[in-house]
Amino acid sequence: MSLQIYFLIHEYLLQSQYLTISEKTLRQRIRDTFQERLYLETVNHVIVYMREELKNKWITLFEKSDEFRTKETAIAQLVNLSALTEQEQKTSRLFSQAHIEKLFYQFLEQFTGGNETLEFGSGQWLEFMRGNKSAASYH
């Protein structure tokens, strides 16, 4: 029988009358379960970060109709927006391999506290990793 980890505050789990394993075993199973998921969770956090970066308000709407008297001037105003060029450059940097790898290692460092393997009290892996698909969200 495998232990499914859904509730990660082991101090609360230890108070359960249904718990039949020792604290040491419980902690080891929690750690092992999330060690297996470490890279999956790290990659997913990078994706969420990049997705959120793209949602930022980066362009403002026009307000003066006198700048849009013809189709030609309207199109010219639109295609000459410096914000579009800036966003294109930002997006290009965001999706560059070097930036993606940098984000991956930043999240990995945050999760593990710089250790090769997960340890209780080191890093933020318990705070950021999902216990199951329905119960957690990304920060």
C-alpha positions in Angstrom: 0.0 0.0 0.0 1.5 3.4 -1.0 1.0 6.5 1.1 -0.7 9.3 -0.8 0.5 12.7 0.4 -2.3 15.3 0.4 -1.9 17.0 3.7 1.7 18.1 4.2 1.8 19.4 7.7 3.2 16.3 9.3 2.6 17.7 12.8 -1.1 17.4 12.2 -0.9 14.0 10.6 1.0 12.8 13.6 -2.1 13.6 15.8 -4.3 11.3 13.8 -5.6 8.2 15.5 -5.4 6.5 12.1 -1.7 7.0 11.6 0.1 3.7 11.9 3.7 4.7 11.0 6.3 6.5 13.0 7.1 10.2 12.7 10.4 9.3 11.1 8.8 7.1 8.5 6.1 9.7 7.8 8.7 12.4 7.2 10.7 10.1 5.0 7.7 9.2 2.9 6.7 12.9 2.5 10.3 13.8 1.5 10.7 10.9 -0.9 7.3 11.6 -2.6 8.3 15.2 -3.2 11.9 14.4 -4.1 10.3 12.4 -7.0 8.2 15.5 -8.0 11.0 18.1 -7.5 11.8 18.7 -11.2 8.2 18.5 -12.3 7.2 21.1 -9.8 10.2 23.3 -10.6 9.3 23.2 -14.3 5.7 24.0 -13.6 6.7 27.0 -11.5 8.8 28.3 -14.4 5.8 28.0 -16.7 3.4 29.7 -14.3 6.0 32.5 -13.8 6.3 33.1 -17.5 2.6 33.0 -18.0 2.1 35.6 -15.3 4.8 37.8 -16.7 2.9 37.9 -20.0 -0.3 39.0 -18.2 1.2 42.2 -16.9 -0.4 45.4 -18.1 2.1 46.4 -20.7 0.1 48.6 -23.1 -2.4 51.4 -22.6 -5.4 52.1 -24.8 -5.7 55.2 -27.0 -8.2 57.8 -25.9 -8.2 60.6 -28.5 -10.2 59.8 -31.6 -8.7 62.7 -33.5 -5.6 60.6 -34.0 -7.7 58.0 -35.9 -9.5 59.8 -38.6 -8.7 57.3 -41.4 -8.0 53.6 -41.7 -4.4 54.5 -42.7 -3.7 56.7 -39.7 -5.3 54.1 -37.4 -3.1 51.3 -38.8 -0.1 53.6 -38.7 -0.7 54.4 -35.0 -1.1 50.7 -34.2 1.9 49.3 -36.0 4.2 52.1 -34.8 3.4 51.6 -31.1 6.7 51.4 -29.3 5.0 49.3 -26.6 4.5 46.5 -29.2 8.2 46.4 -30.0 9.2 46.5 -26.4 6.8 43.7 -25.6 8.2 41.6 -28.5 11.7 42.1 -27.1 10.6 41.3 -23.6 8.8 38.2 -24.8 11.9 37.1 -26.8 14.0 37.5 -23.7 11.5 35.7 -21.5 11.4 32.7 -23.8 15.2 32.5 -24.4 16.8 29.3 -23.4 19.2 31.1 -21.1 16.4 32.9 -19.2 14.3 29.7 -18.9 17.3 27.9 -17.4 18.0 30.8 -15.0 14.4 30.6 -13.8 14.6 26.9 -13.4 17.7 27.1 -11.2 16.3 30.0 -9.2 13.1 28.0 -8.3 15.2 24.9 -7.7 17.4 26.8 -5.3 14.3 28.3 -3.6 12.7 24.8 -3.2 15.8 22.9 -2.0 17.7 25.6 -0.1 20.7 24.6 -2.2 20.7 21.0 -1.2 20.9 18.1 -3.7 18.0 16.3 -1.8 15.1 17.7 0.0 15.3 18.2 3.7 12.8 19.3 6.3 13.7 22.8 7.4 15.7 23.6 4.3 14.2 25.4 1.3 10.6 26.1 0.7 9.6 22.8 -1.0 6.8 22.1 1.5 5.3 25.6 0.9 5.4 25.5 -2.9 4.8 21.9 -3.9 1.3 20.8 -4.6 -0.1 17.9 -2.5 -2.5 16.9 -5.2 -4.1 18.4 -8.3 -7.3 19.5 -6.8 -6.0 20.9 -3.5 -3.2 23.2 -4.4 -2.3 26.1 -6.6 0.9 27.7 -7.6 2.2 30.8 -5.9 
